[in-house]
Amino acid sequence: MTLELFAITAVKTLVLFLTIVHVAPIMLYVERKGAALIQDRPGPNRVGPFGLLQPIADFVKLLMKENEPPAHVNRGLWYLAPFLTLVPACLTTAALPFADYAIIGGHKVLLQIANIDVGILYVLAIGSLGIYGIMFGGWASNNKFSLIGAMRSASQIISYEIPLGLAAVGAVTIFGTFSLREMTLAQEGLIFGILPNWGIFYQPLGFLVFFVSAFAETNRLPFDLPETEAELVAGFHTEYGSMNFATFFMAEYMNMATLSGLMTAMYFGGWHLPWVTDATLFSWLGNSRNLLALVQFLVFCSKIAVFMIIFVWVRWTLPRFRFDHLMRLTWRNLIPLGLVNILATAVFLYWRASQ
């Protein structure tokens, strides 16, 4: 790799990191305003116009709080745990294809940090490492509530990774590739001249399984048993405060964004607009490749934003599951549905090949 291409990759990485870090404060505002809208109350409205500066006020408040660990914790693992959740959350975004490519300095630059041939496997494998941070934090806190929360989170995430993987197998089978970029490219055009050629129309059951599992993987309601306040105070991060707590918070929102991006790339056409091909859009934009890349980036981010809003909507709509119901849902329902989806996909591909 030349020095110029290395610099371009470094800049892409820096821009993506700065973008993904801002997901947490933005979603903090959206979460509060969304809850207020659903519950018919104002929400943040004092700090800045419409309460827009509330996330900054929260950040300053957390930054100024003391960060001294309690006397009874294992200090090394206690400090390490938040970063073991944040680092995998940051690394998984590298495989997301935010747009096709741009032309910079005469080079064709993919708007993706790493065009990995096994992109889905990379995201699922690296994302699963975050459980170590949760387990370390729960165990190192030397607190029964924290330990129970960490054990719940481990059993929940490991269990729901199975249907998540099974749903991904269906998408891989349909598109014939593990690359998220290749999947997105394959979703251009129309089906029967009517519907967008998106994965959701080939894999409706697979999407449903993936979508439900994504809530459990991110510990979001109605699957937030690892941190349920009524039973465990705050679960695995009971003993955390200040920026250590904020780090767990950021990792959760980053994981939500990554899984939303994954669903966008696998099931909703990635950067493609419905009923508009890239060639048509390219001509509308005056044959400007960089302008096309900008529009594709905005389309991809808009689809992620829709999923993030759905996460908020579901949180303030559905009640929390009981833990035995949570585990029953995956082992008795989602995993069998995932296997049925793989079988149905294989039958469909065999039928299509025989035509």
KEROKE-15497 format. One record per residue (C-alpha): residue number from 1; residue in one letter; chain; x, y, z. Coordinates in steps of 0.1 Angstrom, whole numbers, plus 5000, padded with zeros to 4 digits. Each point is the difference from the previous one (the first is absolute). Layout:
<torzas>
{num = NUM, residu = a, chaine = A, px = X, py = Y, pz = Z}
...
</torzas>
This chain:
<torzas>
{num = 1, residu = m, chaine = A, px = 5000, py = 5000, pz = 5000}
{num = 2, residu = t, chaine = A, px = 5014, py = 5034, pz = 4990}
{num = 3, residu = l, chaine = A, px = 5003, py = 5028, pz = 5025}
{num = 4, residu = e, chaine = A, px = 4971, py = 5019, pz = 4983}
{num = 5, residu = l, chaine = A, px = 4976, py = 4971, pz = 5003}
{num = 6, residu = f, chaine = A, px = 5011, py = 4994, pz = 5036}
{num = 7, residu = a, chaine = A, px = 4992, py = 5036, pz = 5008}
{num = 8, residu = i, chaine = A, px = 4966, py = 4997, pz = 4983}
{num = 9, residu = t, chaine = A, px = 4992, py = 4969, pz = 5020}
{num = 10, residu = a, chaine = A, px = 5011, py = 5017, pz = 5032}
{num = 11, residu = v, chaine = A, px = 4977, py = 5030, pz = 4992}
{num = 12, residu = k, chaine = A, px = 4971, py = 4977, pz = 4993}
{num = 13, residu = t, chaine = A, px = 5006, py = 4982, pz = 5033}
{num = 14, residu = l, chaine = A, px = 5002, py = 5033, pz = 5019}
{num = 15, residu = v, chaine = A, px = 4968, py = 5014, pz = 4984}
{num = 16, residu = l, chaine = A, px = 4981, py = 4968, pz = 5007}
{num = 17, residu = f, chaine = A, px = 5012, py = 4999, pz = 5036}
{num = 18, residu = l, chaine = A, px = 4990, py = 5036, pz = 5007}
{num = 19, residu = t, chaine = A, px = 4966, py = 4994, pz = 4984}
{num = 20, residu = i, chaine = A, px = 4993, py = 4968, pz = 5019}
{num = 21, residu = v, chaine = A, px = 5011, py = 5016, pz = 5033}
{num = 22, residu = h, chaine = A, px = 4973, py = 5027, pz = 4995}
{num = 23, residu = v, chaine = A, px = 4973, py = 4973, pz = 4997}
{num = 24, residu = a, chaine = A, px = 4997, py = 4998, pz = 5038}
{num = 25, residu = p, chaine = A, px = 4993, py = 5037, pz = 5008}
{num = 26, residu = i, chaine = A, px = 4976, py = 5003, pz = 4970}
{num = 27, residu = m, chaine = A, px = 4981, py = 4969, pz = 5010}
{num = 28, residu = l, chaine = A, px = 4999, py = 5012, pz = 5036}
{num = 29, residu = y, chaine = A, px = 4980, py = 5030, pz = 4988}
{num = 30, residu = v, chaine = A, px = 4979, py = 4979, pz = 4976}
{num = 31, residu = e, chaine = A, px = 4993, py = 4975, pz = 5028}
{num = 32, residu = r, chaine = A, px = 4988, py = 5026, pz = 5024}
{num = 33, residu = k, chaine = A, px = 4980, py = 5019, pz = 4975}
{num = 34, residu = g, chaine = A, px = 4985, py = 4967, pz = 4986}
{num = 35, residu = a, chaine = A, px = 4990, py = 4989, pz = 5035}
{num = 36, residu = a, chaine = A, px = 4985, py = 5034, pz = 5007}
{num = 37, residu = l, chaine = A, px = 4980, py = 4999, pz = 4967}
{num = 38, residu = i, chaine = A, px = 4986, py = 4965, pz = 5008}
{num = 39, residu = q, chaine = A, px = 4992, py = 5009, pz = 5036}
{num = 40, residu = d, chaine = A, px = 4985, py = 5034, pz = 4990}
{num = 41, residu = r, chaine = A, px = 5025, py = 5023, pz = 5019}
{num = 42, residu = p, chaine = A, px = 5025, py = 5026, pz = 4990}
{num = 43, residu = g, chaine = A, px = 5033, py = 4982, pz = 5005}
{num = 44, residu = p, chaine = A, px = 5033, py = 5021, pz = 5000}
{num = 45, residu = n, chaine = A, px = 4991, py = 5036, pz = 4994}
{num = 46, residu = r, chaine = A, px = 5021, py = 5022, pz = 5022}
{num = 47, residu = v, chaine = A, px = 5036, py = 4996, pz = 4989}
{num = 48, residu = g, chaine = A, px = 5003, py = 5017, pz = 4966}
{num = 49, residu = p, chaine = A, px = 4972, py = 5004, pz = 4974}
{num = 50, residu = f, chaine = A, px = 4976, py = 4969, pz = 5002}
{num = 51, residu = g, chaine = A, px = 5025, py = 4985, pz = 5025}
{num = 52, residu = l, chaine = A, px = 5025, py = 4993, pz = 4973}
{num = 53, residu = l, chaine = A, px = 5030, py = 5007, pz = 5023}
{num = 54, residu = q, chaine = A, px = 4988, py = 4975, pz = 5026}
{num = 55, residu = p, chaine = A, px = 5024, py = 4973, pz = 4988}
{num = 56, residu = i, chaine = A, px = 5029, py = 5024, pz = 5004}
{num = 57, residu = a, chaine = A, px = 4988, py = 5009, pz = 5036}
{num = 58, residu = d, chaine = A, px = 4998, py = 4962, pz = 5008}
{num = 59, residu = f, chaine = A, px = 5036, py = 4995, pz = 4986}
{num = 60, residu = v, chaine = A, px = 5014, py = 5028, pz = 5021}
{num = 61, residu = k, chaine = A, px = 4982, py = 4987, pz = 5031}
{num = 62, residu = l, chaine = A, px = 5014, py = 4965, pz = 4995}
{num = 63, residu = l, chaine = A, px = 5035, py = 5014, pz = 4993}
{num = 64, residu = m, chaine = A, px = 5000, py = 5020, pz = 5033}
{num = 65, residu = k, chaine = A, px = 4989, py = 4971, pz = 5022}
{num = 66, residu = e, chaine = A, px = 5026, py = 4980, pz = 5019}
{num = 67, residu = n, chaine = A, px = 5013, py = 4969, pz = 4983}
{num = 68, residu = e, chaine = A, px = 5015, py = 4983, pz = 5031}
{num = 69, residu = p, chaine = A, px = 4991, py = 4963, pz = 5001}
{num = 70, residu = p, chaine = A, px = 4984, py = 4986, pz = 5032}
{num = 71, residu = a, chaine = A, px = 5025, py = 4984, pz = 5025}
{num = 72, residu = h, chaine = A, px = 4987, py = 4964, pz = 4995}
{num = 73, residu = v, chaine = A, px = 5005, py = 4998, pz = 4962}
{num = 74, residu = n, chaine = A, px = 5028, py = 4984, pz = 4979}
{num = 75, residu = r, chaine = A, px = 5014, py = 5032, pz = 4987}
{num = 76, residu = g, chaine = A, px = 5018, py = 4987, pz = 4970}
{num = 77, residu = l, chaine = A, px = 4970, py = 4982, pz = 4985}
{num = 78, residu = w, chaine = A, px = 4976, py = 5027, pz = 5012}
{num = 79, residu = y, chaine = A, px = 5018, py = 5026, pz = 4979}
{num = 80, residu = l, chaine = A, px = 5006, py = 4977, pz = 4971}
{num = 81, residu = a, chaine = A, px = 4964, py = 4988, pz = 4996}
{num = 82, residu = p, chaine = A, px = 4984, py = 5031, pz = 4984}
{num = 83, residu = f, chaine = A, px = 5027, py = 5001, pz = 4973}
{num = 84, residu = l, chaine = A, px = 4995, py = 4963, pz = 4992}
{num = 85, residu = t, chaine = A, px = 4964, py = 5009, pz = 4992}
{num = 86, residu = l, chaine = A, px = 5008, py = 5032, pz = 4981}
{num = 87, residu = v, chaine = A, px = 5029, py = 4987, pz = 4978}
{num = 88, residu = p, chaine = A, px = 4980, py = 4972, pz = 4983}
{num = 89, residu = a, chaine = A, px = 4971, py = 5024, pz = 4995}
{num = 90, residu = c, chaine = A, px = 5023, py = 5023, pz = 4981}
{num = 91, residu = l, chaine = A, px = 5018, py = 4973, pz = 4980}
{num = 92, residu = t, chaine = A, px = 4968, py = 4985, pz = 4986}
{num = 93, residu = t, chaine = A, px = 4991, py = 5032, pz = 4981}
{num = 94, residu = a, chaine = A, px = 5031, py = 4995, pz = 4978}
{num = 95, residu = a, chaine = A, px = 4981, py = 4974, pz = 4978}
{num = 96, residu = l, chaine = A, px = 4969, py = 5021, pz = 4994}
{num = 97, residu = p, chaine = A, px = 4998, py = 5013, pz = 4964}
{num = 98, residu = f, chaine = A, px = 4986, py = 5035, pz = 5004}
{num = 99, residu = a, chaine = A, px = 5001, py = 5008, pz = 4962}
{num = 100, residu = d, chaine = A, px = 5016, py = 4987, pz = 4968}
{num = 101, residu = y, chaine = A, px = 5031, py = 5020, pz = 4993}
{num = 102, residu = a, chaine = A, px = 5013, py = 5035, pz = 4995}
{num = 103, residu = i, chaine = A, px = 5029, py = 5014, pz = 4979}
{num = 104, residu = i, chaine = A, px = 5026, py = 5016, pz = 5022}
{num = 105, residu = g, chaine = A, px = 5034, py = 5011, pz = 4985}
{num = 106, residu = g, chaine = A, px = 4994, py = 4979, pz = 4970}
{num = 107, residu = h, chaine = A, px = 4995, py = 4969, pz = 5021}
{num = 108, residu = k, chaine = A, px = 4968, py = 4979, pz = 5003}
{num = 109, residu = v, chaine = A, px = 4993, py = 5001, pz = 5037}
{num = 110, residu = l, chaine = A, px = 4974, py = 4976, pz = 5015}
{num = 111, residu = l, chaine = A, px = 4978, py = 5016, pz = 5026}
{num = 112, residu = q, chaine = A, px = 5007, py = 4971, pz = 5023}
{num = 113, residu = i, chaine = A, px = 5029, py = 4996, pz = 5023}
{num = 114, residu = a, chaine = A, px = 5007, py = 4964, pz = 4991}
{num = 115, residu = n, chaine = A, px = 4984, py = 4981, pz = 4971}
{num = 116, residu = i, chaine = A, px = 5002, py = 4966, pz = 5017}
{num = 117, residu = d, chaine = A, px = 4989, py = 4969, pz = 4981}
{num = 118, residu = v, chaine = A, px = 4985, py = 4986, pz = 5031}
{num = 119, residu = g, chaine = A, px = 4984, py = 5032, pz = 5013}
{num = 120, residu = i, chaine = A, px = 4971, py = 4984, pz = 5017}
{num = 121, residu = l, chaine = A, px = 5022, py = 4975, pz = 5019}
{num = 122, residu = y, chaine = A, px = 5023, py = 5029, pz = 5010}
{num = 123, residu = v, chaine = A, px = 4972, py = 5021, pz = 5014}
{num = 124, residu = l, chaine = A, px = 4984, py = 4971, pz = 5019}
{num = 125, residu = a, chaine = A, px = 5033, py = 4987, pz = 5013}
{num = 126, residu = i, chaine = A, px = 5015, py = 5033, pz = 5011}
{num = 127, residu = g, chaine = A, px = 4966, py = 5012, pz = 5014}
{num = 128, residu = s, chaine = A, px = 4998, py = 4969, pz = 5022}
{num = 129, residu = l, chaine = A, px = 5032, py = 5009, pz = 5018}
{num = 130, residu = g, chaine = A, px = 4982, py = 5028, pz = 5018}
{num = 131, residu = i, chaine = A, px = 4986, py = 4974, pz = 5024}
{num = 132, residu = y, chaine = A, px = 5035, py = 4998, pz = 5016}
{num = 133, residu = g, chaine = A, px = 4998, py = 5036, pz = 5011}
{num = 134, residu = i, chaine = A, px = 4966, py = 4994, pz = 5016}
{num = 135, residu = m, chaine = A, px = 5011, py = 4969, pz = 5018}
{num = 136, residu = f, chaine = A, px = 5032, py = 5016, pz = 5012}
{num = 137, residu = g, chaine = A, px = 4981, py = 5030, pz = 5012}
{num = 138, residu = g, chaine = A, px = 4974, py = 4979, pz = 5019}
{num = 139, residu = w, chaine = A, px = 5026, py = 4977, pz = 5016}
{num = 140, residu = a, chaine = A, px = 5025, py = 5027, pz = 5008}
{num = 141, residu = s, chaine = A, px = 4973, py = 5021, pz = 5018}
{num = 142, residu = n, chaine = A, px = 4999, py = 4974, pz = 5027}
{num = 143, residu = n, chaine = A, px = 4962, py = 5007, pz = 5003}
{num = 144, residu = k, chaine = A, px = 4973, py = 4973, pz = 4998}
{num = 145, residu = f, chaine = A, px = 4977, py = 5022, pz = 4979}
{num = 146, residu = s, chaine = A, px = 5028, py = 5007, pz = 4975}
{num = 147, residu = l, chaine = A, px = 5010, py = 4964, pz = 4998}
{num = 148, residu = i, chaine = A, px = 4964, py = 4988, pz = 4994}
{num = 149, residu = g, chaine = A, px = 4996, py = 5027, pz = 4974}
{num = 150, residu = a, chaine = A, px = 5032, py = 4989, pz = 4982}
{num = 151, residu = m, chaine = A, px = 4990, py = 4964, pz = 5001}
{num = 152, residu = r, chaine = A, px = 4966, py = 5008, pz = 4986}
{num = 153, residu = s, chaine = A, px = 5016, py = 5021, pz = 4972}
{num = 154, residu = a, chaine = A, px = 5024, py = 4972, pz = 4991}
{num = 155, residu = s, chaine = A, px = 4972, py = 4973, pz = 4998}
{num = 156, residu = q, chaine = A, px = 4978, py = 5024, pz = 4981}
{num = 157, residu = i, chaine = A, px = 5026, py = 5012, pz = 4974}
{num = 158, residu = i, chaine = A, px = 5014, py = 4965, pz = 4994}
{num = 159, residu = s, chaine = A, px = 4965, py = 4986, pz = 4996}
{num = 160, residu = y, chaine = A, px = 4988, py = 5026, pz = 4976}
{num = 161, residu = e, chaine = A, px = 5032, py = 4999, pz = 4979}
{num = 162, residu = i, chaine = A, px = 4987, py = 4966, pz = 4987}
{num = 163, residu = p, chaine = A, px = 4968, py = 5013, pz = 4983}
{num = 164, residu = l, chaine = A, px = 5020, py = 5031, pz = 4989}
{num = 165, residu = g, chaine = A, px = 5025, py = 4978, pz = 4982}
{num = 166, residu = l, chaine = A, px = 4972, py = 4978, pz = 4986}
{num = 167, residu = a, chaine = A, px = 4983, py = 5030, pz = 4985}
{num = 168, residu = a, chaine = A, px = 5033, py = 5011, pz = 4985}
{num = 169, residu = v, chaine = A, px = 5004, py = 4966, pz = 4984}
{num = 170, residu = g, chaine = A, px = 4968, py = 5005, pz = 4981}
{num = 171, residu = a, chaine = A, px = 5012, py = 5033, pz = 4986}
{num = 172, residu = v, chaine = A, px = 5034, py = 4986, pz = 4991}
{num = 173, residu = t, chaine = A, px = 4982, py = 4971, pz = 4982}
{num = 174, residu = i, chaine = A, px = 4979, py = 5024, pz = 4980}
{num = 175, residu = f, chaine = A, px = 5028, py = 5024, pz = 4990}
{num = 176, residu = g, chaine = A, px = 5027, py = 4974, pz = 4997}
{num = 177, residu = t, chaine = A, px = 5026, py = 5021, pz = 5019}
{num = 178, residu = f, chaine = A, px = 5011, py = 5009, pz = 5035}
{num = 179, residu = s, chaine = A, px = 5010, py = 5035, pz = 4988}
{num = 180, residu = l, chaine = A, px = 4977, py = 5028, pz = 5012}
{num = 181, residu = r, chaine = A, px = 5010, py = 5021, pz = 4970}
{num = 182, residu = e, chaine = A, px = 4992, py = 4973, pz = 4975}
{num = 183, residu = m, chaine = A, px = 4967, py = 4994, pz = 5017}
{num = 184, residu = t, chaine = A, px = 4992, py = 5037, pz = 4997}
{num = 185, residu = l, chaine = A, px = 5010, py = 5001, pz = 4963}
{num = 186, residu = a, chaine = A, px = 4977, py = 4970, pz = 4993}
{num = 187, residu = q, chaine = A, px = 4970, py = 5018, pz = 5014}
{num = 188, residu = e, chaine = A, px = 4997, py = 5026, pz = 4972}
{num = 189, residu = g, chaine = A, px = 4971, py = 5000, pz = 4976}
{num = 190, residu = l, chaine = A, px = 4964, py = 4986, pz = 5003}
{num = 191, residu = i, chaine = A, px = 4983, py = 4967, pz = 5005}
{num = 192, residu = f, chaine = A, px = 4973, py = 4994, pz = 4973}
{num = 193, residu = g, chaine = A, px = 5004, py = 5037, pz = 4991}
{num = 194, residu = i, chaine = A, px = 4981, py = 5010, pz = 5032}
{num = 195, residu = l, chaine = A, px = 5018, py = 4993, pz = 5033}
{num = 196, residu = p, chaine = A, px = 5035, py = 5011, pz = 5009}
{num = 197, residu = n, chaine = A, px = 5025, py = 4972, pz = 4996}
{num = 198, residu = w, chaine = A, px = 5007, py = 5000, pz = 5037}
{num = 199, residu = g, chaine = A, px = 5008, py = 4971, pz = 5023}
{num = 200, residu = i, chaine = A, px = 4969, py = 5005, pz = 5021}
{num = 201, residu = f, chaine = A, px = 4978, py = 4987, pz = 4971}
{num = 202, residu = y, chaine = A, px = 5022, py = 4968, pz = 4997}
{num = 203, residu = q, chaine = A, px = 5005, py = 4995, pz = 5037}
{num = 204, residu = p, chaine = A, px = 4969, py = 5014, pz = 5020}
{num = 205, residu = l, chaine = A, px = 5002, py = 4972, pz = 5026}
{num = 206, residu = g, chaine = A, px = 5038, py = 5004, pz = 5002}
{num = 207, residu = f, chaine = A, px = 4996, py = 5037, pz = 5006}
{num = 208, residu = l, chaine = A, px = 4975, py = 4995, pz = 5027}
{num = 209, residu = v, chaine = A, px = 5023, py = 4976, pz = 5019}
{num = 210, residu = f, chaine = A, px = 5029, py = 5023, pz = 4995}
{num = 211, residu = f, chaine = A, px = 4980, py = 5031, pz = 5011}
{num = 212, residu = v, chaine = A, px = 4988, py = 4984, pz = 5032}
{num = 213, residu = s, chaine = A, px = 5034, py = 4986, pz = 5008}
{num = 214, residu = a, chaine = A, px = 5016, py = 5034, pz = 4996}
{num = 215, residu = f, chaine = A, px = 4980, py = 5014, pz = 5029}
{num = 216, residu = a, chaine = A, px = 5012, py = 4972, pz = 5022}
{num = 217, residu = e, chaine = A, px = 5036, py = 5004, pz = 4988}
{num = 218, residu = t, chaine = A, px = 5000, py = 5036, pz = 5010}
{num = 219, residu = n, chaine = A, px = 4982, py = 4995, pz = 5034}
{num = 220, residu = r, chaine = A, px = 4972, py = 5022, pz = 4989}
{num = 221, residu = l, chaine = A, px = 4964, py = 4999, pz = 5013}
{num = 222, residu = p, chaine = A, px = 4982, py = 4977, pz = 5000}
{num = 223, residu = f, chaine = A, px = 5032, py = 4980, pz = 5005}
{num = 224, residu = d, chaine = A, px = 5019, py = 5022, pz = 5026}
{num = 225, residu = l, chaine = A, px = 5000, py = 4973, pz = 5027}
{num = 226, residu = p, chaine = A, px = 5037, py = 5004, pz = 5007}
{num = 227, residu = e, chaine = A, px = 4994, py = 5036, pz = 5014}
{num = 228, residu = t, chaine = A, px = 4964, py = 4999, pz = 5011}
{num = 229, residu = e, chaine = A, px = 4997, py = 5026, pz = 5028}
{num = 230, residu = a, chaine = A, px = 4973, py = 4982, pz = 5020}
{num = 231, residu = e, chaine = A, px = 5021, py = 4969, pz = 5006}
{num = 232, residu = l, chaine = A, px = 5036, py = 5009, pz = 4995}
{num = 233, residu = v, chaine = A, px = 5003, py = 5037, pz = 5007}
{num = 234, residu = a, chaine = A, px = 5019, py = 5005, pz = 4967}
{num = 235, residu = g, chaine = A, px = 5014, py = 4966, pz = 4994}
{num = 236, residu = f, chaine = A, px = 5036, py = 4996, pz = 4987}
{num = 237, residu = h, chaine = A, px = 5008, py = 5037, pz = 5003}
{num = 238, residu = t, chaine = A, px = 4986, py = 5006, pz = 5035}
{num = 239, residu = e, chaine = A, px = 5034, py = 5010, pz = 5014}
{num = 240, residu = y, chaine = A, px = 5009, py = 5023, pz = 4970}
{num = 241, residu = g, chaine = A, px = 4996, py = 5037, pz = 4998}
{num = 242, residu = s, chaine = A, px = 5015, py = 5030, pz = 4982}
{num = 243, residu = m, chaine = A, px = 5016, py = 4993, pz = 4966}
{num = 244, residu = n, chaine = A, px = 5004, py = 4962, pz = 5006}
{num = 245, residu = f, chaine = A, px = 4962, py = 4998, pz = 5001}
{num = 246, residu = a, chaine = A, px = 4998, py = 5023, pz = 4969}
{num = 247, residu = t, chaine = A, px = 5023, py = 4976, pz = 4982}
{num = 248, residu = f, chaine = A, px = 4976, py = 4971, pz = 5005}
{num = 249, residu = f, chaine = A, px = 4972, py = 5023, pz = 4989}
{num = 250, residu = m, chaine = A, px = 5019, py = 5010, pz = 4968}
{num = 251, residu = a, chaine = A, px = 5008, py = 4963, pz = 4992}
{num = 252, residu = e, chaine = A, px = 4963, py = 4991, pz = 5002}
{num = 253, residu = y, chaine = A, px = 4990, py = 5027, pz = 4975}
{num = 254, residu = m, chaine = A, px = 5029, py = 4992, pz = 4977}
{num = 255, residu = n, chaine = A, px = 4989, py = 4963, pz = 5000}
{num = 256, residu = m, chaine = A, px = 4965, py = 5012, pz = 4991}
{num = 257, residu = a, chaine = A, px = 5013, py = 5021, pz = 4971}
{num = 258, residu = t, chaine = A, px = 5022, py = 4971, pz = 4988}
{num = 259, residu = l, chaine = A, px = 4971, py = 4975, pz = 5000}
{num = 260, residu = s, chaine = A, px = 4978, py = 5026, pz = 4983}
{num = 261, residu = g, chaine = A, px = 5026, py = 5004, pz = 4973}
{num = 262, residu = l, chaine = A, px = 5002, py = 4962, pz = 4997}
{num = 263, residu = m, chaine = A, px = 4963, py = 4998, pz = 4995}
{num = 264, residu = t, chaine = A, px = 5001, py = 5028, pz = 4975}
{num = 265, residu = a, chaine = A, px = 5027, py = 4984, pz = 4979}
{num = 266, residu = m, chaine = A, px = 4985, py = 4965, pz = 5002}
{num = 267, residu = y, chaine = A, px = 4963, py = 5007, pz = 4997}
{num = 268, residu = f, chaine = A, px = 4993, py = 5035, pz = 4989}
{num = 269, residu = g, chaine = A, px = 5022, py = 5007, pz = 4970}
{num = 270, residu = g, chaine = A, px = 5029, py = 5018, pz = 5018}
{num = 271, residu = w, chaine = A, px = 5006, py = 5033, pz = 4983}
{num = 272, residu = h, chaine = A, px = 4975, py = 4994, pz = 4972}
{num = 273, residu = l, chaine = A, px = 4968, py = 5021, pz = 4997}
{num = 274, residu = p, chaine = A, px = 4968, py = 4980, pz = 4992}
{num = 275, residu = w, chaine = A, px = 4990, py = 5001, pz = 4963}
{num = 276, residu = v, chaine = A, px = 5031, py = 5021, pz = 4991}
{num = 277, residu = t, chaine = A, px = 5031, py = 4984, pz = 4986}
{num = 278, residu = d, chaine = A, px = 5035, py = 5014, pz = 5007}
{num = 279, residu = a, chaine = A, px = 5004, py = 5008, pz = 4963}
{num = 280, residu = t, chaine = A, px = 4968, py = 5021, pz = 4999}
{num = 281, residu = l, chaine = A, px = 5010, py = 5018, pz = 5032}
{num = 282, residu = f, chaine = A, px = 5035, py = 5005, pz = 4986}
{num = 283, residu = s, chaine = A, px = 4985, py = 5018, pz = 4969}
{num = 284, residu = w, chaine = A, px = 4977, py = 5021, pz = 5022}
{num = 285, residu = l, chaine = A, px = 5030, py = 5012, pz = 5020}
{num = 286, residu = g, chaine = A, px = 5018, py = 5012, pz = 4969}
{num = 287, residu = n, chaine = A, px = 5022, py = 4969, pz = 4997}
{num = 288, residu = s, chaine = A, px = 5018, py = 5009, pz = 5031}
{num = 289, residu = r, chaine = A, px = 5014, py = 4969, pz = 5017}
{num = 290, residu = n, chaine = A, px = 5008, py = 5018, pz = 5033}
{num = 291, residu = l, chaine = A, px = 4966, py = 5016, pz = 5002}
{num = 292, residu = l, chaine = A, px = 4984, py = 4965, pz = 4994}
{num = 293, residu = a, chaine = A, px = 5022, py = 4986, pz = 5028}
{num = 294, residu = l, chaine = A, px = 4988, py = 5027, pz = 5023}
{num = 295, residu = v, chaine = A, px = 4963, py = 4993, pz = 4992}
{num = 296, residu = q, chaine = A, px = 5006, py = 4962, pz = 5005}
{num = 297, residu = f, chaine = A, px = 5016, py = 5007, pz = 5033}
{num = 298, residu = l, chaine = A, px = 4970, py = 5021, pz = 5011}
{num = 299, residu = v, chaine = A, px = 4976, py = 4973, pz = 4989}
{num = 300, residu = f, chaine = A, px = 5019, py = 4973, pz = 5019}
{num = 301, residu = c, chaine = A, px = 5001, py = 5022, pz = 5032}
{num = 302, residu = s, chaine = A, px = 4963, py = 5008, pz = 4996}
{num = 303, residu = k, chaine = A, px = 4991, py = 4963, pz = 5000}
{num = 304, residu = i, chaine = A, px = 5022, py = 4995, pz = 5031}
{num = 305, residu = a, chaine = A, px = 4982, py = 5029, pz = 5016}
{num = 306, residu = v, chaine = A, px = 4966, py = 4984, pz = 4993}
{num = 307, residu = f, chaine = A, px = 5011, py = 4968, pz = 5018}
{num = 308, residu = m, chaine = A, px = 5014, py = 5020, pz = 5029}
{num = 309, residu = i, chaine = A, px = 4966, py = 5018, pz = 5004}
{num = 310, residu = i, chaine = A, px = 4983, py = 4966, pz = 5000}
{num = 311, residu = f, chaine = A, px = 5023, py = 4989, pz = 5028}
{num = 312, residu = v, chaine = A, px = 4987, py = 5030, pz = 5020}
{num = 313, residu = w, chaine = A, px = 4964, py = 4994, pz = 4990}
{num = 314, residu = v, chaine = A, px = 5001, py = 4964, pz = 5011}
{num = 315, residu = r, chaine = A, px = 5017, py = 5009, pz = 5033}
{num = 316, residu = w, chaine = A, px = 4971, py = 5023, pz = 5011}
{num = 317, residu = t, chaine = A, px = 4973, py = 4977, pz = 4986}
{num = 318, residu = l, chaine = A, px = 5006, py = 4965, pz = 5011}
{num = 319, residu = p, chaine = A, px = 5004, py = 4988, pz = 5036}
{num = 320, residu = r, chaine = A, px = 5030, py = 4980, pz = 5012}
{num = 321, residu = f, chaine = A, px = 5001, py = 4962, pz = 4995}
{num = 322, residu = r, chaine = A, px = 5004, py = 4976, pz = 5029}
{num = 323, residu = f, chaine = A, px = 5034, py = 4983, pz = 4998}
{num = 324, residu = d, chaine = A, px = 4986, py = 4965, pz = 4993}
{num = 325, residu = h, chaine = A, px = 4978, py = 5014, pz = 4973}
{num = 326, residu = l, chaine = A, px = 5031, py = 5017, pz = 4985}
{num = 327, residu = m, chaine = A, px = 5019, py = 4967, pz = 4998}
{num = 328, residu = r, chaine = A, px = 4969, py = 4981, pz = 4988}
{num = 329, residu = l, chaine = A, px = 4995, py = 5024, pz = 4971}
{num = 330, residu = t, chaine = A, px = 5034, py = 4993, pz = 4985}
{num = 331, residu = w, chaine = A, px = 5003, py = 4963, pz = 5006}
{num = 332, residu = r, chaine = A, px = 4964, py = 4990, pz = 4993}
{num = 333, residu = n, chaine = A, px = 4991, py = 5026, pz = 4974}
{num = 334, residu = l, chaine = A, px = 5028, py = 5020, pz = 4983}
{num = 335, residu = i, chaine = A, px = 5025, py = 4972, pz = 4995}
{num = 336, residu = p, chaine = A, px = 4974, py = 4976, pz = 4984}
{num = 337, residu = l, chaine = A, px = 4987, py = 5029, pz = 4979}
{num = 338, residu = g, chaine = A, px = 5036, py = 5007, pz = 4989}
{num = 339, residu = l, chaine = A, px = 5005, py = 4964, pz = 4990}
{num = 340, residu = v, chaine = A, px = 4966, py = 5000, pz = 4981}
{num = 341, residu = n, chaine = A, px = 5012, py = 5032, pz = 4982}
{num = 342, residu = i, chaine = A, px = 5032, py = 4983, pz = 4988}
{num = 343, residu = l, chaine = A, px = 4981, py = 4970, pz = 4988}
{num = 344, residu = a, chaine = A, px = 4974, py = 5022, pz = 4982}
{num = 345, residu = t, chaine = A, px = 5029, py = 5020, pz = 4984}
{num = 346, residu = a, chaine = A, px = 5016, py = 4969, pz = 4987}
{num = 347, residu = v, chaine = A, px = 4967, py = 4987, pz = 4985}
{num = 348, residu = f, chaine = A, px = 4995, py = 5034, pz = 4984}
{num = 349, residu = l, chaine = A, px = 5034, py = 5001, pz = 4984}
{num = 350, residu = y, chaine = A, px = 4996, py = 4964, pz = 4988}
{num = 351, residu = w, chaine = A, px = 4967, py = 5009, pz = 4984}
{num = 352, residu = r, chaine = A, px = 5014, py = 5032, pz = 4984}
{num = 353, residu = a, chaine = A, px = 5030, py = 4980, pz = 4986}
{num = 354, residu = s, chaine = A, px = 4977, py = 4974, pz = 4985}
{num = 355, residu = q, chaine = A, px = 4979, py = 5026, pz = 4981}
</torzas>
